[in-house]
Amino acid sequence: MTNREIATIGCALLAALLFAVSSVAQHQAAAAVPPGSGLMRSLSRNPRWWAAIVGDAGGYGMQVLALAFGAVLVVQPILVCSLVFALPLAARVNRQRITGQAALAALALVIALGLFLVIGNPTAGEDTAPLREWTVPLAVLLGVVAVATLTGMLVRDEAVRALSLGLAGGALFGLAAALTDRVVTLFGDGPGSVLTGWQTWALVTSGLVGFSLQQRAYQAGPLAASLPAAAVAEPLAAAFLGLTALNEQLRTSDAGLLAIAVCVLVMCVATVVLSRAQAAAPATP
């Protein structure tokens, strides 16, 4: 493993840890806001929420650094580890036990993630891809976000609302991650390039809308419902854009592609099992 690969993984893991701590603090703050109240207005008065935002900013900074060293297909799956960090932390804060089923699901998630990175061996993509290369992938992704958002707004079941809004927010964060490399490159071309680049405004918009949906997901239901959906949706959305718009590739055989598909399936199933197991965990005496 090269120094560049070690730096990529290290920065991504640190980002995952910061995102995990921030998620737990933001969920506590948002869950305390009664339905019908002004969510963002109430949160802006909460010092704990602002501390969580600082943690989020630190996590995003480490994510940007990781993307500077490695491909989107490497960095984003590692961020799934935020789920492994956050749910046990949330269990401790909420005085819940870590069940054996949750521990096994977390172990399966980490193993599947490691195999995905080793077998896939992703290449770096093209951060200069023109808008026409993004049109179809963006339309597909935004369609998924729209359906998930409407579901989260219309259904009454708290867990389904939290899961749907978390999925929508996570997918938009995946879009923001895929755009980050290009926006960082634009800074080297001067302020004018940053301000006129469509990627800059797409990044800002996806980040702000995704953040708003994330806070509403935290308010709607338990963290074990919203966070797993967001944690899996973000890397899957980023990987989808990396493969379709940025021309990133998986350097593996046909058998390797099958193994990668199995790894992605295991990651999704383990995430659902982990969230359900932790949601049903008994309280600590």
C-alpha positions in Angstrom: 0.0 0.0 0.0 1.4 3.4 -1.0 1.7 6.4 1.2 -1.0 8.1 -0.9 -3.4 5.2 -0.3 -2.7 5.2 3.4 -3.3 9.0 3.6 -6.6 8.5 1.7 -7.9 5.8 4.0 -6.6 7.7 7.2 -8.3 11.0 6.2 -11.5 9.2 5.3 -11.7 7.3 8.6 -11.1 10.5 10.5 -13.9 12.1 8.5 -16.2 9.2 9.3 -15.4 9.6 13.1 -16.1 13.3 13.0 -19.3 12.8 11.1 -20.4 10.1 13.6 -20.0 12.3 16.7 -21.6 15.2 14.9 -24.6 13.1 13.8 -25.3 11.9 17.3 -25.2 15.5 18.7 -27.4 16.9 15.8 -29.9 14.1 16.3 -30.3 14.9 20.0 -30.8 18.6 19.2 -33.3 18.0 16.3 -35.3 15.3 18.1 -35.9 17.8 21.0 -37.7 20.2 18.6 -41.5 19.6 18.7 -43.2 19.0 15.3 -44.6 22.1 13.8 -42.0 24.3 15.4 -39.5 26.2 13.3 -36.7 23.5 13.1 -33.8 25.6 11.9 -34.8 28.6 14.1 -34.8 26.3 17.2 -31.6 24.6 16.3 -29.8 27.9 15.7 -30.3 28.6 19.4 -28.8 25.3 20.6 -25.1 25.5 21.5 -24.7 21.7 21.2 -26.0 21.9 17.6 -23.5 24.5 16.7 -20.7 22.4 18.2 -22.0 19.5 16.0 -21.8 21.8 13.0 -18.1 22.5 13.8 -17.6 18.7 13.9 -19.4 18.4 10.5 -17.1 21.1 9.1 -14.0 19.2 10.3 -15.3 16.0 8.8 -16.0 17.6 5.5 -12.5 19.1 5.5 -11.0 15.6 6.1 -13.3 14.3 3.3 -12.0 16.9 0.9 -8.4 16.0 1.8 -9.1 12.4 1.3 -10.6 13.1 -2.1 -7.5 15.1 -3.0 -5.4 11.9 -2.4 -7.8 9.2 -3.8 -10.8 8.5 -5.9 -14.5 8.9 -5.0 -14.9 5.2 -5.2 -12.3 4.7 -2.5 -13.3 7.6 -0.1 -17.0 7.4 0.0 -17.4 3.7 0.9 -15.0 4.3 3.9 -17.4 6.9 5.2 -19.9 4.1 5.8 -17.8 3.5 8.9 -19.4 6.6 10.4 -22.4 4.3 11.0 -20.2 1.8 13.0 -18.9 4.7 15.1 -22.2 6.6 15.5 -24.7 3.8 16.5 -22.7 2.6 19.5 -22.1 6.1 20.6 -25.8 6.9 20.3 -26.6 3.7 22.2 -24.3 4.9 25.1 -25.8 8.4 25.1 -29.3 6.9 25.1 -28.4 4.2 27.6 -29.0 1.2 25.3 -27.0 -2.0 25.1 -25.1 -3.1 22.1 -26.7 -6.4 21.0 -24.8 -9.3 19.6 -26.7 -9.0 16.3 -25.7 -5.4 16.0 -22.0 -6.2 16.7 -22.1 -9.0 14.0 -23.8 -6.7 11.5 -21.1 -4.0 12.1 -18.4 -6.6 11.6 -20.0 -7.8 8.3 -20.2 -4.2 7.2 -16.5 -3.5 7.8 -15.4 -6.7 6.1 -17.6 -6.1 3.1 -16.2 -2.5 2.9 -12.6 -3.8 3.0 -13.2 -6.4 0.3 -14.9 -3.8 -1.9 -11.7 -1.6 -1.7 -9.3 -4.5 -2.2 -11.1 -6.3 -5.0 -12.4 -3.2 -6.8 -9.0 -1.3 -6.7 -10.8 1.8 -8.1 -9.0 4.3 -10.4 -9.2 8.0 -10.2 -11.7 9.7 -12.5 -11.9 12.9 -14.6 -12.7 16.0 -12.5 -13.1 18.0 -15.7 -16.1 16.0 -17.1 -18.4 18.4 -19.0 -22.0 19.0 -18.1 -23.3 16.8 -20.9 -21.6 13.8 -19.1 -23.5 14.6 -16.0 -27.0 15.1 -17.5 -28.4 11.6 -17.4 -26.8 10.5 -14.1 -28.0 13.7 -12.4 -31.5 13.2 -13.7 -31.6 9.6 -12.3 -30.1 10.6 -9.0 -32.4 13.7 -8.5 -35.4 11.5 -9.4 -34.5 9.2 -6.6 -34.1 12.1 -4.2 -37.5 13.6 -5.2 -39.3 10.3 -4.6 -37.6 9.7 -1.2 -38.3 13.3 -0.1 -42.0 13.1 -1.1 -42.3 9.8 0.8 -40.7 11.3 3.8 -43.1 14.3 3.7 -46.3 12.3 3.1 -46.1 9.2 5.3 -47.0 9.2 9.0 -44.8 6.4 10.2 -41.9 8.0 12.0 -39.3 5.3 11.1 -40.2 5.4 7.4 -40.2 9.2 7.4 -36.7 9.3 9.0 -35.4 6.6 6.7 -36.8 8.3 3.5 -35.5 11.8 4.4 -32.2 10.3 5.5 -31.9 8.5 2.1 -32.6 11.7 0.2 -30.1 13.8 2.3 -27.4 11.1 1.9 -27.9 10.9 -1.8 -27.4 14.7 -2.1 -24.3 14.5 0.1 -23.0 11.9 -2.4 -23.6 14.3 -5.2 -21.7 17.0 -3.3 -18.8 14.6 -2.7 -18.6 13.8 -6.4 -18.5 17.5 -7.3 -15.9 18.4 -4.6 -12.8 17.4 -6.6 -13.7 19.7 -9.5 -14.6 22.6 -7.3 -11.2 22.3 -5.5 -9.5 22.3 -8.9 -11.4 25.4 -9.9 -9.8 27.4 -7.0 -6.4 26.9 -8.8 -7.8 28.7 -11.8 -8.8 31.8 -9.9 -11.9 33.2 -8.2 -13.7 33.8 -11.5 -13.6 30.1 -12.4 -15.0 29.2 -9.1 -17.9 31.7 -9.3 -18.8 30.8 -12.9 -18.4 27.0 -12.7 -21.7 25.2 -12.6 -20.1 22.6 -10.2 -19.7 25.2 -7.5 -23.4 26.1 -7.4 -24.5 22.5 -7.7 -22.2 21.7 -4.8 -23.6 24.5 -2.7 -27.2 23.6 -3.5 -26.9 19.9 -3.0 -25.0 20.5 0.3 -27.6 22.9 1.7 -30.7 20.9 0.6 -29.1 17.7 1.8 -28.3 19.3 5.2 -31.9 20.5 5.6 -33.2 17.1 4.8 -30.8 15.5 7.2 -32.0 17.7 10.1 -35.6 16.9 9.3 -34.7 13.2 9.2 -33.2 13.6 12.7 -36.3 15.3 13.9 -38.7 12.7 12.3 -37.5 9.6 14.1 -34.7 7.6 15.7 -31.1 7.9 14.6 -31.1 4.1 13.9 -33.6 4.8 11.1 -32.2 7.9 9.5 -28.4 7.4 9.8 -28.0 4.0 8.1 -30.1 5.1 5.1 -27.9 8.3 4.8 -24.7 6.4 5.4 -25.3 3.9 2.6 -27.0 6.3 0.2 -24.1 8.8 0.2 -21.4 6.3 -1.0 -23.7 4.6 -3.4 -24.8 7.9 -5.0 -21.1 9.0 -5.2 -20.0 5.7 -6.7 -22.8 5.9 -9.2 -21.7 9.3 -10.3 -18.0 8.3 -10.2 -18.7 5.4 -12.6 -21.1 7.2 -14.9 -20.0 10.9 -15.0 -16.4 10.9 -13.8 -15.3 7.8 -15.7 -13.8 6.1 -12.6 -13.3 2.4 -13.1 -13.0 -0.8 -11.1 -9.8 -2.6 -12.0 -11.0 -6.2 -11.6 -12.1 -9.3 -13.5 -15.7 -10.5 -14.1 -15.5 -12.6 -11.0 -14.3 -9.6 -9.1 -17.3 -7.6 -10.3 -19.5 -10.3 -9.0 -17.7 -10.2 -5.7 -18.1 -6.5 -5.5 -21.8 -6.8 -6.2 -22.1 -9.2 -3.3 -20.1 -6.8 -1.1 -22.5 -4.0 -1.9 -25.4 -6.2 -1.1 -23.9 -7.3 2.2 -23.2 -3.6 3.1 -26.9 -2.7 2.4 -28.3 -5.7 4.4 -25.8 -5.3 7.3 -26.8 -1.6 7.5 -30.5 -2.5 7.7 -29.9 -5.2 10.3 -27.6 -3.0 12.3 -30.2 -0.2 12.4 -33.1 -2.5 13.4 -31.0 -4.3 16.0 -29.9 -1.1 17.6 -33.4 0.4 17.5 -34.7 -2.6 19.4 -31.9 -2.8 21.9 -32.9 -2.9 25.5 -32.1 -0.1 27.8 -29.0 -0.3 30.1 -30.0 -0.8 33.8 
